């Protein structure tokens, strides 16, 4: 039950009726009309910009148009209609509207706030896609959480979502991995390796792989030429690294539906096939590129080369598809990979990437438009860096990884809930400071604790109710039948109104691909609930359980249960647990 969508429908219906009556021109663009909560709660419950965005097109001054629209909005559901500024319309709704929202939340339970705006459309969300050359670092963790939350929100909004991981198991980096493992293999056989040579991966995480290969093959490959062992060691290392990455993701509660291998593209001839298709359409040619401005592009070479006409699809320059040695660029493989997404039925693609991929986005969007003939779109969500602190001091590098702090170390120290919640306490494109000491504090300053504590308090109230009120039925049907008009205190009414915003928050978070909106809302809801809890300690008449009035207790238990349901739903969407008790 999304009251903002409902009143948006009412307003557009009123505007259509005004056009039919000759008060407005026909064919006005109503797509810009929105209903949202006013920034200042004293201005009412819903604010609409209808008069502001339509005035010029309608040829009517905004204030005058607002007065015409306001006259059409008065109803038993609306207590007051006010005009503000040059033409905003603010609506104050009747109490029964919010009571019906609470009843809906009790009846729908975990599905309260879910919508059908996706209409079953297929969406591919690719996230993490870390190179299989070592354990994941904290930056990977942010992308993992953001991508997973976006996928959950889209599914809640009615999309058919596929969660995908692209395994970068081709290219020079996996050959370097194989050579690094070979060094550890020789070490396991008793050879003294000393300092790890520059260019190889130095982390201790490769030692178990080397030891396993030593047990499996003995000294067979110790002195053998690289050509004899490279493929064997590369395959073993990739398999081990992906097992490690999957375990790290599982510890964070991250799952994927598809793990797509980059190597399969070349093995199945898909890269050459997509290049041939683009060439047949005149989108590939031999040419020379000017030197890039600013930072040098790793794919740029001053020579005649095979180029993709990415400028025809909105990119700044055309892009190379082959290197001077004849091998394919990473971009060529990425074109083929995204072409497979389109072939698998995905017209909507979302890639969650590290901030260092910012310069890569335009060319990939151009490639998707090209391979789909404009039928598909690619959105990119860039995740900025995470800086780790402990008590305000920067955290040192990991011994195990060699040059970074692993995600698993952080999860093991503070827990998956803290990591997931805090990764969403900033918008993905803003840098994030993560203090390992702060996120385990039991205080209001620790958002994840504060929200989970609110849920635990709701459960505590419900347990107390069965103790104090005896055989009281806490089922949703009984609570929905309570006299909610008894929730008369301004704090109770404020909490009711905040609950009514949840469907709008999660729908807009899905549409904007911004899961941080959910965490912000949950913290605000928890704050209001804790405030009401504390108010009950000072004013006994406001306690949730009233031994002298079963009716009042039922109404307040309905409110508490509604808060519990929404917090549990929101936490589930971001992959955080909703504990019944805090330990």
N, C-alpha and C positions, 0 to 999 in steps of 0.2 A: 504494500500500500504506500505509494509514493505521492504524498499530497502535493508536492511541487509539480510533478508531472500532471496531476489531476487539475490543478489550477491553471497550468499552462494550456491544457486542453480547453478549459472553460473560457480563458481569455481569447484564444484563437477562434473559438466558436462565437464569442461575442463580437469579435472583429468581423467575422464572416457575415454575421447577422446585420451588422452595421452597414457592410457593403451592399447586402441585399436590399436594405431599406433606403439606400441612397445617401447615407451619412458619410461613407468612405468610398473612394474609387475602387473598382474591381481590380483583382490581380495583384494586390499588395504582397510584397515578400515578407511572409510571417516567420521565416526561418530564424531571424535574429531575435525574436521575442523569447525572453527567458524569465523564469521565476526562481528566486533564490532567497535565502534568509537575509534580512537586513544586517548590515555590519553592527548596528546598534540595536540591541533587542528591544529597547524602548520604542522603536519605530514600528513595531508590529511583528508578525510572524512570517509574512511573505512579501517580497518586494518585486515588482515587475518593471521592466524598462520599455514596455510596449509603446507608450506614447513617445518616448525619446527617439526610438529607432525608426518609427513610422511617420513622424511628423513631416519631415521634408518631402517624402514620397507622396504623402496624402495632401500636402499643401495646406496643413492646419498647424497653428502654433502648438508646441508640445503641451503647454498647460491646458489649452482649450481641448485638445484631443484627450488628455488625461481625464478631464471632467466628463467627457462623453463616455469613455470606457468605464470609468468608475461607476457611472449610473447603471451600467449593465451587470455589475459584479455583486450588487447587494443581494444577499440570500440568507436563509436561516443558518448557513455555515459561516457567514461572515458577520462579525460583530461591528466592525468599523472599517471604513475605507477612507484613507487620508492621502492627500497629495503632498509631495515633498519636493523642494527645490524647483527646478524648471519643468518637471513633468513626471517624476517617479510616482508610482502608485504603491502605497503600503496597505496591506490587508492584515487586520487582527481577526483571528479565527475564533469561532465559538468553542467553548471547552469540550463539547461532545466530539468535535473532530479529532482531538488528540486522544480522547478516551477510546474512540474507535480504532485509532492506530495501535494503541496498546493491546486492545482485544485481538487485532490482526496479528500482532507479534506473538501473542500467546498461542493463537491457533496455528500459526505457520511455523513456530519454533525456529529450527536451524535454517529454514528457507525464507524467513522474513528478510526482505531486502533484495532477494533474487529477482531478476528480471528476464525478459525475453527479447531485449533489444538486439541481441546477436542473431536471432532468428535461425540458429543452427549453422551459421556461416563458418566455414573452416578457417582456422587461423593457425599458422605455424609460429611458435615462439622458440627461437634458438637462443640458448644462454649457456654460460660457462665456456664451453669449447676451448678449454685450456690445452696448450700443447702437452702431449703425453711424455714430457721430459723430466717430470719431477712432481712432488706433492703440490697441492694448490696453496697459493699464498692468500693473505687476507683480502687483497683486491679482487681475486677470483670469487671470494666469498660474497662480496657485495653484489657482483653481477649475478651470482647464483640466487641470492635472496630476492633481488629485484625482479629477475626473470621469472622465478617461481611464483612470486606474488602477483605479477601481471597475469600469468597464465591462470591462476586461481580466480582472480577477479573477472577475467574474460569468461571463464567457464560459468561463474556465478551469474554473469549477465547474459547467458544463453548462447555463447559461441561454442563451436566444436573445436577444442584446443588440442594441438599436438605439441608436446614439449620435446625439444630436440637438442642433441649435443653433436657438434661436428668435430670428429676426431682428426686432428692435423697429423696424420701418420705418414705423410709423404714429405719429401724435401730434405734439405741439408740438416735440419735440426735433429731429425731422428737418426741420421748417420752419426752425428756428433754424440748422441745418446749411446749408440751402439759402441763407439770407441771408448766412451767413458766407462761403460759396463765391462768392456774387455780389460781395461786397466784394473778394475776391481776383481775381475776373474783371476788375473795374474797374481794380484795381491792375495787372494784366497788360496792360491796354490803355493804361497810362501815367498813370492818375489817381493822385494822391498821397492815400493814405488816412489817413496819420498813425496815431494810437492806435486800436487796435481797440475799438469801442464796447462798453460793458458789456452783457453778455447774449449776445454772440456768441462763437464759439470762436476763440481767438487763435493757435492753433498754426500753425507754418510748414508742417505736413503738408498744409494746404489749398491752398498756392500752386500745386503742379503741376496740381491740378484746375482752378483758375481759369485757368491758362495754356492748358490743353487746350481749355477752353470758349471762351476768347478766340480761339484758332486756328480753332475750329469755327464760331463764330457771328459773329466780328468784333464791331463795336460795337452790333449789333442790339438787345441787351438792356440796354445801359449806362444809358440814361435811361428805359427803358420802365417802366410801372407793374408792381408786384410780381405782380399777377394774370397778367401775360403771360409771366413767366419762372419763377415759383415751382415749378411742376410739373417743368419741364425741368431746372432746376438741382437740384431735390431728387432726381430719379431718377438723374441723373448722379453726384451726390455719394454717394448710397447705394451705387451700383454700384462706385464707386471705393473707398469705405471698406470694403466687404465684400471687395474684391480685396486690400486692404491687410491686413485681419484674417485672411483665408485664408492669405496669405503668412506672416504672423506665426505663425499656428498651425502651418503646415508647418515653419517653422524650429524649432519646439519638438517636432516629431514628432506633432502632434495631428491626428487626422482625424475627420470626422463622416460619418455615413451620410445624414443628412437635414438640410437647411437649410429651416426652416419660416418662411414670411413672415407677420408679423402683419397686414399689409395685405390678404392674401388672405382673411382671416376676414371682414372687412367687405365686400370685393368680392364674395364668394360668399354673403353673407347669413347667415353662420354665427353671428354674435353675436346678431343679432335672433332667429334660429331657436332658439337655446338659451334665450334669455330667455323666448320664447313658450312653450317646453316647460315650463320651471320655473314659469311663471305658471299654466299649465294644471293643474299639480300642486299649486297653492296655496302655492308656495315664493317667490312674488314678491308684494309688496303695497305700498301707499302708506302711508308712516308718517313719523314724526319721531323722530330720534335724540337722546339726551341728549349733552351735551358730553363728549368723551373725557377720561378721567382721565390726568394726566401729559402726555406729548408729544401735540400735536395731530395727528390723522390728516389727511393731505392730502385725503382724500376726504370729510371731514365738513363739512356745511353745516347751519346752523340753519334748516331749512325742511322742509316736507312733500315727500317724494321717494320714488322707486322704490327699494325695499329687497329684498335677498335674505335669506331666513330662514336665515342661516348658523348661528344659535344652535341650530337643530334638529339640526345635525350636529356639535356640539361646539365651536363658536366662542364667543367672549365676548360679542359684540354682532352684530346684523344689519348688513349691509353695503350701501352705496349702489351702484346700477348706472348711474345717470345723473347728470350734473352739472346745475347750474341752467340752463345754456345749451342743455340737451337732448342734448348729446354724451355718449357712453358713457364710463364710468370705465375705467381700466386693468384693474381687477378684472373687469369684464364681459368684456373681450377675453380675459383669462387663463382665465376659466371656459370660454369657447368653445374656446380652444386646448387645454385639458386634456380637454375633451369629445371633441375629434378624436383625442386619444391613445387614449381608451377605444374610440372607434369603429374605430380601426385595430387593435384587438385587444390593447391593453396593459392588463392588470389590475394590473400592478406598474409604478409610475412613481417615478423618483428624480430630484429636482431638486437640482443643486449650485448654491448661491446665495452671494452675499456676505453678510457678517454684518449689513449694514444692512437685509437683507430678513427679519430674524428676526420682526418683528411681522406679517409677511405670511403666515407659514406656516400658522397655524391656519385662516385664512379659505380658503386654497387647499385644505387637506386637507378642509375642510367641503364645498367646491365639488365636489371629486372624488367624495366619498361621495354627494353629491346627484345629480350627472349620471350616475353609474353605478348608482344605486339600491343603494349599498353593496357593489357587486361589485369595485370597484377601490380601491387604496390609493395614497397619495402619501407618499413619504419625502422629507425635506429634509435636506441636508447643508450646513451653514453654514460658510463659510471666513472665518476671522478675518484681520485685516490683516497685511501683510508690511511690515516696516521694513527699509530698505536702508542698509547701512553699507559703508564701505571703511576697513580698518585701524581699526575701532572708531568712526569718525566718520560721522555721517549724510551720505548722498549728496544732493547738491543736485538741484533740479528740472531736467528736461530742457528744452533750448532748443527742440528740435524740437516737443515736445508743448505747451510753454507753461506747464503747471502740474503736470506729473507726469513720472516716469521711465517711459519706455516699456518694455514687455516685450522688444521686439526689441533695444533697446540692451543690456539685461542678457544676453540670449542671445548676442548678437554678442561680448560681452566675455568671458564665462566658459564658454560652450558650453551646448548643450541638456542634456547629461547632468548637469552640475552643477546646473542650474536644476531639472530634474525630480526628482533625488534629494533635494536639499535641501528642496524644497517638501513632501516627504513625511517629513521628519525630525521633524515635530511632528504631533500629531493636528489635524485640520482646524479644530476649534473653539478651538484655542489660538493666540495671536499668535505670529508667526514673525519672528525677527531673521535677516537674510540678509546676511552679510559677503562682499562681492565679492572681497576679497583672500584670505579664508580658504578659499574653495571652489576655489582653484586651487593651493593648497599641496600639495606631495607629502609628506604626513605622516599619521600615525594620527589627527590631529585633524581631518582632512578626510575625512568618511565616504565620499564617492563615490570618491575616489582609493583609499582603503584597501580597499574592496570590489572595485573594478576591478583593483587590483594583485593581489589574491588570485587572481582568475581568470587574469590574465596569468602569474602564477607557476605555476599548475596547467598551463597550456599549455607553459611553459618546461620543466617536469619531463617532460612527455610528449615534447617534442622531444629532450631530453637522453637519454631512454630509448632512442630509436632510434639515437642516436650511440654510447652506451655498451654497449648490449646487442645491437647488430647488427640482425638480422632479427626482432626481437621484435614480435609482433602486438598492436597497441593496440586491436583491435576489441572491442566490448562483449562478444561471446561468449567470447573468450579471457579477458578480465578477470573476467567473471562466474564462470568456471570455476576461478579462482584459489583457493588454500587461505586463506580469509579468517580462519581460526583463528590464523594467524600474526600477525595484528594484535593483539598482546598487551600493548603498552605502554598504560598508563592514558590517555595523551594521545590515542592512536589510538582507543581505546574511547570516549572522551568525544566525539571528533569523529564517530564512527559514530552515537552516540546523538543527537547534535544533528542530523545528517542526517535521522534518522527523524522529527524533529518537523516537517519542511518541509510534508508534506501537510496536517497539522493547521493549521499557521500560515496557509497560503494559503486553505484552506477557511473558517477562521474570519474571516479578513480579508474574504472575499467576503460571508459571512453578516452580519457587523457593519458592512459598508461602511466599513472602516477600513484603507486601504492602507498606512498608516504601520507597521502590524505587520510587513509584508514587509521594509521597509527596516531596522527594528530587528533582525529575525532575520538578514538578510544581513550586517549589521555584526558581529553576534555570531559567525556562522559564519566570516566572514573573520578575525576576531580569533583564533579557535581555530586556524584553519589557519596563520596567520602564526606563532603560538606554536609549533606543531609544526615548522614550517620552521626557526625559529630554534633550536629544541631540537636539530635534526639537525646544526646547525653545531657545537654543543658536544659532541654525542655521536654519533660517526660511525655507530654501530650503528643509529641511528634515521633515517639518511638514506633518502630515498625510493627511491634506486636503489642496490642492493647488488650489486657485481660478483661477489661470491662466492656469491650465492644468487638464482637466477632466480625461484624460488618466492616468496621474500620480496619481491623487487622487484615481481612480478606482483600480490601482495596489496596492496602499498602504492600501486602505480599504479592499482589498482581504486579505492582510497580517494580518491586524488587526482582521478581522473576523476569519481567520484561528487560530490565537492565542486564540481568545475568545472561539471558538469551542473546542479546545484542553483543555483549562483550565476548561471549564464547564464539559467536559467529565471526566477528571481526578478527579475533585471534586466530581462528581456524584459517581464514583467508590469507593471513600472512605467515601461517605455519608455526604458530606459537601455541603452547598448551594453555589450557584454562583450568588451573588446579582448584580442587574443592577445599583444600587447606594449604596454608603456607607453612613451610617447615623452617 
